[in-house]
Amino acid sequence: ENSQPSHAIIRVQARDPDIEDRTAPQNITYSIDQTNEYADHFSINNDGELRVVMPLDRDPPEGAPQWHIFVFAKDENGGPKGREHYVECIITLEDENDNAPVLAMPDGLVWPENT
């Protein structure tokens, strides 16, 4: 929570079943679902390494304990004839003590005299 790691938080890896030699280049392009409201908090490179690019908050209303993001893999180097598949990545944030407690006493403390 509220930190931005310098390393990838997860690495997704796709392979093209049309390429029988698994050691050959797979020509896969990775992307993040841009319709997700949190997409700007993440980036992904051509190796499938998902990174946090903006600090994530765990506490509502700005944040959430879990962040869900879809990663797409497309063969043919992402070209128009490429076939696409996706996976959901769920990022669970550990809490940090970054909020003061809330004391719910709207009327304050009332103490009768001589009791």
PATITOR-928974 format. One record per residue (C-alpha): residue number from 1; residue in one letter; y, z, x. Coordinates in Angstrom, 3 decimals, padded with zeros to 6 digits. Layout:
<pts>
     n   res         c2         c3         c1
   NUM     A          Y          Z          X
...
</pts>
This chain:
<pts>
     n   res         c2         c3         c1
     1     E    000.000    000.000    000.000
     2     N    003.516   -000.892    001.153
     3     S    002.260   -002.305    004.432
     4     Q    001.824   -005.814    005.688
     5     P   -001.176   -006.196    008.004
     6     S   -000.748   -008.617    010.887
     7     H   -004.340   -009.831    010.560
     8     A   -006.183   -011.716    007.824
     9     I   -007.457   -009.421    005.071
    10     I   -010.361   -011.710    004.182
    11     R   -011.795   -015.029    005.255
    12     V   -013.311   -017.375    002.722
    13     Q   -015.559   -020.151    003.912
    14     A   -016.645   -023.245    002.038
    15     R   -018.990   -025.975    003.096
    16     D   -019.460   -029.485    001.795
    17     P   -023.094   -030.022    000.735
    18     D   -022.577   -033.775    001.220
    19     I   -022.288   -033.149    004.971
    20     E   -025.826   -032.269    006.045
    21     D   -024.879   -031.236    009.586
    22     R   -023.354   -027.768    009.119
    23     T   -021.906   -027.879    012.629
    24     A   -019.881   -031.005    011.753
    25     P   -016.291   -030.646    010.520
    26     Q   -016.352   -029.860    006.797
    27     N   -012.891   -031.287    006.037
    28     I   -012.089   -028.463    003.624
    29     T   -008.548   -027.599    002.562
    30     Y   -007.809   -024.128    001.158
    31     S   -005.030   -023.164   -001.243
    32     I   -003.927   -020.289   -003.453
    33     D   -003.543   -020.539   -007.221
    34     Q    000.215   -021.012   -007.529
    35     T    000.207   -020.089   -011.229
    36     N   -000.605   -016.486   -010.266
    37     E    002.480   -014.259   -010.434
    38     Y    001.520   -012.689   -007.084
    39     A    000.858   -015.944   -005.211
    40     D    004.003   -015.555   -003.099
    41     H    002.580   -012.319   -001.637
    42     F   -000.244   -014.227    000.091
    43     S   -000.870   -017.223    002.338
    44     I   -004.037   -019.005    003.423
    45     N   -004.613   -021.238    006.428
    46     N   -007.037   -024.114    007.027
    47     D   -009.625   -021.659    008.384
    48     G   -009.720   -019.844    005.009
    49     E   -007.946   -016.730    006.333
    50     L   -006.067   -014.980    003.536
    51     R   -003.037   -012.997    004.694
    52     V   -000.528   -010.694    003.064
    53     V    003.001   -012.030    003.621
    54     M    004.889   -009.467    001.524
    55     P    004.120   -005.735    001.214
    56     L    001.946   -004.886   -001.796
    57     D    002.708   -001.921   -004.044
    58     R   -000.074    000.020   -005.747
    59     D    002.070    001.822   -008.316
    60     P    003.089    000.350   -011.699
    61     P    005.293   -001.168   -012.943
    62     E    005.914   -003.335   -009.853
    63     G    002.391   -003.079   -008.481
    64     A   -001.240   -002.514   -009.331
    65     P   -004.244   -000.761   -007.735
    66     Q   -006.036   -004.126   -007.587
    67     W   -004.574   -007.552   -006.973
    68     H   -006.515   -010.608   -008.152
    69     I   -005.939   -014.007   -006.563
    70     F   -007.868   -017.265   -006.830
    71     V   -008.516   -019.293   -003.683
    72     F   -009.364   -022.981   -004.012
    73     A   -011.397   -025.064   -001.572
    74     K   -011.192   -028.847   -001.731
    75     D   -013.207   -031.307    000.336
    76     E   -012.034   -034.718    001.610
    77     N   -009.181   -032.867    003.372
    78     G   -007.644   -032.099   -000.023
    79     G   -007.324   -035.788   -000.878
    80     P   -007.206   -037.223   -004.406
    81     K   -010.973   -037.915   -004.437
    82     G   -011.823   -034.451   -003.139
    83     R   -013.997   -032.117   -005.161
    84     E   -012.637   -028.616   -005.762
    85     H   -014.121   -025.178   -006.305
    86     Y   -012.604   -021.693   -006.410
    87     V   -013.387   -018.042   -005.840
    88     E   -011.619   -014.926   -007.085
    89     C   -010.528   -012.511   -004.372
    90     I   -009.903   -008.920   -005.446
    91     I   -007.757   -006.832   -003.129
    92     T   -007.980   -003.060   -003.726
    93     L   -005.098   -001.035   -002.325
    94     E   -005.465    002.475   -000.976
    95     D   -002.854    004.871   -002.304
    96     E   -000.231    006.465   -000.115
    97     N    001.918    009.427   -001.068
    98     D    005.124    007.467   -001.642
    99     N    006.316    008.855   -005.000
   100     A    007.707    012.253   -005.916
   101     P    006.020    014.129   -008.765
   102     V    007.495    013.828   -012.253
   103     L    008.245    017.051   -014.064
   104     A    008.185    016.432   -017.830
   105     M    010.623    019.015   -019.215
   106     P    013.214    017.085   -021.219
   107     D    014.840    020.228   -022.674
   108     G    014.698    022.277   -019.510
   109     L    013.351    025.803   -019.402
   110     V    014.305    028.087   -022.299
   111     W    013.816    031.802   -021.692
   112     P    014.807    034.211   -024.492
   113     E    017.001    037.163   -023.469
   114     N    015.418    040.641   -023.278
   115     T    011.798    039.534   -023.329
</pts>
